[in-house]
Amino acid sequence: MKQIALLFALTVLFLCSCGSNASKNTITKEMAYEGVSNYCYSAYDWSIAEDNPDIMTLEMGEETDSAYQVVFRSYTGALVYFNVDKASGSTKMVEYVPNLDIQNDAGTINLFDYLEK
C-alpha cells in the first residue's frame, strides 16, 4: 500500500512539474508582438518613417488556438505576415505584395531570439 501511495505521489509530482515547464514556454499575445517588433526594427530600415510614422506599421492580426498573427506593413505597401506558434515560438513569415498579387514564403525565425531576456 505504501508503494502505491508513493508511486501516486511521484506521478502527481511529475505531471505537475511538466505542466509548469510547458506554461513557461507558452507565447502570449504581448510576447508575439514584442518579438516581431524587435525583429522588424532590426531587419527593416525604419528611417524612412521618421517624418511620417504612419507609412510603416505593425499590428496584431488574426488569432487561432495555436498561433498569433502579427502584420508588418512596409512603406512600399508590402505586407509581411508573421505567424507565431503559441507553443514553440517558431515564426513563419509570408510576404504579400497587394499591387502585384504576389505572395512568397519569407523564411522563419525563432521568436525567443528577439525577446528581451
Secondary structure as the mmCIF struct_conf table of DSSP 4:
data_model
#
loop_
_struct_conf.conf_type_id
_struct_conf.id
_struct_conf.beg_label_comp_id
_struct_conf.beg_label_asym_id
_struct_conf.beg_label_seq_id
_struct_conf.end_label_comp_id
_struct_conf.end_label_asym_id
_struct_conf.end_label_seq_id
HELX_RH_AL_P HELX_RH_AL_P1 LYS A 2 LYS A 24
TURN_TY1_P TURN_TY1_P1 ASN A 25 ASN A 25
HELX_LH_PP_P HELX_LH_PP_P1 THR A 26 THR A 28
HELX_RH_AL_P HELX_RH_AL_P2 LYS A 29 ALA A 43
BEND BEND1 TYR A 44 TYR A 44
HELX_RH_3T_P HELX_RH_3T_P1 SER A 47 ALA A 49
BEND BEND2 GLU A 50 ASP A 51
HELX_RH_3T_P HELX_RH_3T_P2 PRO A 53 ILE A 55
BEND BEND3 MET A 56 MET A 56
STRN STRN1 THR A 57 GLU A 63
BEND BEND4 ASP A 65 SER A 66
STRN STRN2 ALA A 67 ARG A 73
TURN_TY1_P TURN_TY1_P2 TYR A 75 THR A 76
BEND BEND5 GLY A 77 GLY A 77
STRN STRN3 LEU A 79 ASP A 85
TURN_TY1_P TURN_TY1_P3 LYS A 86 SER A 88
STRN STRN4 SER A 90 VAL A 97
TURN_TY1_P TURN_TY1_P4 PRO A 98 ASP A 101
STRN STRN5 ILE A 102 ASN A 110
HELX_RH_3T_P HELX_RH_3T_P3 LEU A 111 TYR A 114
BEND BEND6 LEU A 115 LEU A 115
#
